[in-house]
Amino acid sequence: MCVYNACFTHNITNHMRTLLTILFFVSRFVSIGQQKQVCISIDDLPVVNYGITDSAYQINVFNKILYSLKKNEVPAIGFVNEVKLFNDSNVIHYQVDLLKSWVSNGLELGNHSFSHKDYNNVPFHLYTNEIIKGETVTKKLLSDQNRQIKYFRHPYLHIGNTKVKADSLNDFLNKHNYVTAPVTIDNEDYVFASAYSRAKQKDDTTLMNKIGLEYIAYMGKKIKYYEKQSNHLFGRNISQILLIHASLLNSDYLNSLIALFKANNYVFVSMDNALKDPAYKTEITVFGNWGISWIERWALSTKRKEYINEDPVTPDYIRELGN
């Protein structure tokens, strides 16, 4: 039998321990809930070469992208145009080897169609043939690692400019066990990349540095813009999906881009995990010729598009050089 004060003190201590345990787990939950998430997706693998066909150049661009992802432990997904794996009907083995290294490093591959045709401009049967043709090598590479191809990314982000076209394509994708890979942080990295490549061909390192710094500043504005859009639509920042391309620019600046997201309190997640966010179940009801972010599609569909005109713009000198 204990003395009252001793029992009381013992009970208080137990209650405090319980309370502290509860507060610990609550704080962990709140912290996790507030953590921002982004999936990095990279289109047009193996490499966007801007006319530079030298194999050493392309291998270097690809490997620098791969190295940055692995060094920073980013679970990225790359979308392949298999036309790049062939010269006429002959396999370009080093291009296939690049994709092998991507898969063997635990990264995911998706289908970006065989030759990047535009669904707005080609008939349904031709476009769907491009999807089937575009999975041949990728599917085998994944199968060799006991994995399966799962995601399809629409070239130009053109999902169908009418509901009938969009529904027809969605039915086809479902029947072939594909999941659409949406994009929320859309941007014009390809314009910066084209300008950067031109500066590289002129051996103008000063201009290259200027474009690279401008690119990172632009992407910082894009992050804030789509966070604002997300908060406007959903009252929170959803799990974002970034689209960039496998270019020389991103091979040189991917580390900086990853650091930018970290500075904005993001962690990097797979496509599977990003799509667990219920925002991605939002229905798209408005269709057109545009290739835009899913956040902007949802804004148009819900008639809540007040922020669309605040989208950061690519500087004129970069657009002129890139075009």
C-alpha positions in Angstrom: 0.0 0.0 0.0 1.5 3.4 -1.0 1.3 6.7 0.7 -1.2 9.0 -1.0 1.3 11.6 -2.1 3.6 9.0 -3.6 0.7 7.3 -5.5 -0.5 10.7 -6.7 3.0 11.6 -7.9 3.3 8.2 -9.6 -0.1 8.7 -11.4 0.8 12.2 -12.5 4.1 10.9 -13.8 2.3 8.2 -15.8 -0.2 10.8 -17.1 2.6 13.1 -18.2 4.4 10.3 -20.0 1.2 9.4 -21.8 0.5 13.1 -22.7 4.1 13.6 -23.9 3.8 10.4 -26.0 0.5 11.6 -27.5 2.0 15.1 -28.2 5.0 13.5 -29.8 2.9 11.5 -32.3 0.5 14.4 -32.9 3.4 16.7 -33.7 4.8 14.0 -36.0 1.5 13.8 -37.8 1.2 17.6 -38.1 4.7 17.8 -39.4 4.1 15.1 -42.0 0.8 16.7 -43.0 2.5 20.0 -43.6 5.4 18.5 -45.6 5.2 19.4 -49.3 5.6 16.6 -51.9 6.7 16.6 -55.5 7.3 14.0 -58.1 9.9 14.8 -60.7 9.0 13.5 -64.1 11.4 13.8 -67.1 10.1 13.6 -70.7 11.7 12.6 -74.0 14.2 10.0 -72.8 16.9 9.0 -73.5 18.0 12.6 -74.4 16.7 15.7 -76.1 19.8 16.4 -78.3 18.8 19.5 -80.3 20.4 18.0 -83.3 23.7 17.0 -81.6 23.9 13.3 -82.5 27.3 12.6 -81.0 27.0 9.6 -78.8 29.5 10.8 -76.2 27.5 14.1 -75.8 24.2 12.2 -75.3 25.7 9.7 -72.9 27.1 12.6 -70.8 23.8 14.5 -70.7 21.9 11.4 -69.7 24.4 10.2 -67.1 24.6 13.7 -65.4 20.8 13.6 -65.0 20.9 10.1 -63.6 23.8 11.0 -61.2 21.9 14.0 -59.9 18.8 12.0 -59.2 20.7 9.2 -57.4 22.9 11.6 -55.4 19.8 13.4 -54.1 17.8 10.1 -53.7 15.0 11.4 -56.0 12.6 8.6 -57.1 12.0 10.1 -60.6 10.1 8.7 -63.5 11.3 9.1 -67.1 9.0 9.0 -70.2 10.5 7.4 -73.3 10.2 8.1 -77.0 11.4 4.8 -78.4 11.9 6.3 -81.9 15.2 7.5 -80.4 16.3 3.9 -79.8 16.4 3.1 -83.6 18.2 4.1 -86.7 15.7 3.0 -89.3 15.1 -0.6 -88.1 18.4 -1.0 -86.4 18.7 -0.7 -82.6 21.0 2.0 -81.3 22.5 -0.1 -78.5 24.0 2.7 -76.5 20.6 4.4 -76.2 19.1 1.2 -75.0 22.0 0.8 -72.5 21.2 4.3 -71.1 17.6 3.2 -70.3 19.0 -0.1 -68.8 21.1 2.0 -66.4 18.0 4.1 -65.5 16.0 1.0 -64.6 18.9 -0.8 -62.9 19.3 2.3 -60.6 15.7 1.8 -59.4 14.1 4.6 -61.4 10.8 4.2 -63.2 10.1 4.4 -66.9 6.8 5.3 -68.7 5.5 5.5 -72.2 5.6 8.8 -74.0 4.5 7.3 -77.4 6.9 6.1 -80.1 7.6 9.4 -81.9 5.8 12.1 -79.9 2.8 12.6 -82.3 0.1 15.1 -81.4 -3.3 13.6 -80.5 -4.9 16.9 -81.7 -3.6 16.3 -85.2 -3.6 12.6 -85.9 -6.5 10.0 -86.0 -7.2 7.8 -83.0 -6.0 4.6 -84.6 -2.6 6.1 -85.6 -2.1 7.6 -82.1 -3.0 4.4 -80.3 -0.6 2.4 -82.6 2.1 4.9 -81.5 1.4 4.0 -77.9 1.7 0.2 -78.5 4.8 0.7 -80.6 6.3 2.9 -78.0 6.3 0.3 -75.2 8.3 -2.5 -76.9 11.8 -2.0 -75.6 10.7 -0.2 -72.4 8.4 -3.0 -71.4 11.2 -5.6 -71.8 13.7 -3.6 -69.8 11.3 -3.3 -66.9 10.3 -7.0 -67.2 13.9 -8.0 -66.9 13.8 -6.3 -63.5 10.5 -8.0 -62.6 8.7 -4.7 -63.0 5.9 -3.5 -65.3 5.2 -0.4 -67.4 2.4 1.5 -65.8 2.2 5.2 -66.8 1.5 7.1 -70.1 2.4 10.7 -70.6 0.5 12.5 -73.4 2.9 14.3 -75.8 2.4 18.1 -75.7 0.0 17.3 -72.7 -2.8 17.0 -75.3 -5.3 14.6 -73.8 -8.0 15.1 -76.5 -9.6 18.4 -77.5 -13.2 17.1 -77.1 -14.8 14.9 -74.5 -15.3 12.2 -77.0 -11.7 12.1 -78.0 -10.5 12.2 -74.4 -12.9 9.5 -73.3 -11.9 7.2 -76.2 -8.2 7.5 -75.4 -8.9 7.0 -71.7 -10.8 3.8 -72.5 -7.9 2.6 -74.6 -5.4 3.3 -71.9 -7.5 1.5 -69.3 -7.8 -1.6 -71.5 -4.0 -1.6 -71.9 -3.4 -1.2 -68.1 -2.0 2.4 -68.4 -2.5 5.2 -65.9 -2.3 8.7 -67.2 0.7 10.6 -65.8 -0.6 14.2 -65.1 1.4 17.3 -64.7 0.7 20.1 -62.2 3.9 22.2 -62.4 4.0 22.8 -66.1 6.6 25.2 -67.5 8.7 26.1 -70.6 11.9 24.5 -69.6 12.2 23.3 -73.2 12.5 26.9 -74.4 15.3 27.6 -71.9 16.9 24.3 -72.9 16.8 25.3 -76.6 18.4 28.7 -75.9 21.0 27.0 -73.6 21.9 24.5 -76.3 22.4 27.3 -78.9 24.6 29.1 -76.4 26.6 25.9 -75.9 27.0 25.5 -79.7 28.4 29.1 -79.8 30.7 28.2 -76.8 29.2 31.2 -75.0 29.7 30.2 -71.4 28.7 33.6 -70.1 25.3 33.3 -71.9 24.9 29.7 -70.7 25.4 30.8 -67.1 23.0 33.7 -67.5 20.3 31.3 -69.0 20.9 28.7 -66.3 20.4 31.2 -63.4 17.4 32.7 -65.2 15.9 29.2 -65.5 16.2 28.5 -61.8 14.7 31.9 -60.9 11.8 31.2 -63.3 11.2 27.7 -61.8 11.1 29.2 -58.3 8.3 31.5 -59.5 6.5 28.6 -61.2 6.6 26.6 -57.9 4.9 29.6 -56.1 2.4 30.1 -58.8 1.2 26.5 -58.8 1.1 26.4 -55.0 -1.1 29.5 -55.1 -3.3 27.8 -57.7 -3.5 24.7 -55.6 -4.4 26.5 -52.5 -7.1 28.5 -54.4 -8.7 25.3 -55.7 -8.2 22.9 -52.8 -7.4 25.0 -49.8 -4.0 23.3 -49.6 -0.9 22.5 -51.6 -1.5 19.1 -53.2 1.2 16.6 -54.0 2.7 18.2 -57.1 4.1 16.6 -60.3 6.8 18.5 -62.1 7.5 18.1 -65.8 11.0 18.7 -67.2 12.9 17.3 -70.2 16.1 15.3 -70.6 18.1 18.2 -71.9 21.7 19.5 -71.5 20.2 22.4 -69.4 18.7 20.0 -66.9 21.8 17.8 -66.8 23.7 21.0 -65.7 21.1 22.4 -63.4 19.1 19.5 -62.0 21.1 19.7 -58.7 20.1 23.4 -58.4 16.5 22.6 -59.3 16.4 19.8 -56.6 18.0 22.3 -54.1 15.3 24.8 -55.0 12.5 22.4 -54.1 14.3 21.5 -50.9 14.5 25.1 -50.0 10.8 25.4 -50.5 10.2 22.5 -48.0 9.5 19.7 -50.6 10.3 16.0 -50.3 10.5 13.9 -53.4 8.0 11.1 -54.0 7.2 8.6 -56.7 4.4 9.0 -59.2 2.5 6.3 -57.3 2.7 8.2 -54.1 1.9 11.6 -55.7 -1.3 10.2 -57.2 -2.6 9.1 -53.8 -3.6 12.7 -53.2 -7.4 12.8 -53.7 -7.0 16.0 -55.8 -6.1 13.8 -58.7 -9.7 12.4 -58.7 -11.0 15.8 -59.7 -13.0 15.5 -62.9 -12.0 17.4 -66.1 -15.0 18.7 -67.8 -13.6 21.3 -70.2 -11.5 20.3 -73.3 -9.6 22.3 -75.9 -6.4 22.3 -77.9 -4.3 23.4 -75.0 -1.5 21.5 -73.3 -1.6 22.8 -69.8 -1.2 21.9 -66.2 -3.9 19.7 -64.6 -4.3 22.4 -62.0 -5.3 24.8 -64.8 -7.6 22.1 -66.3 -9.3 21.7 -63.0 -9.5 25.5 -62.6 -11.2 25.8 -66.0 -13.5 22.9 -65.2 -14.7 24.4 -61.9 -14.7 27.9 -63.4 -12.2 29.1 -60.8 -9.4 30.5 -63.0 -8.7 33.9 -61.4 -4.9 33.2 -61.2 -4.2 31.9 -64.6 -3.1 35.3 -65.9 -0.4 35.4 -63.2 1.6 32.6 -64.7 5.3 33.5 -64.8 6.5 34.2 -68.3 9.7 33.2 -70.1 12.0 36.2 -70.7 11.8 37.6 -74.2 15.5 37.2 -75.0 15.4 33.5 -74.0 12.3 32.9 -76.1 13.9 34.6 -79.1 17.1 32.6 -78.7 15.2 29.4 -78.0 13.0 29.7 -81.1 
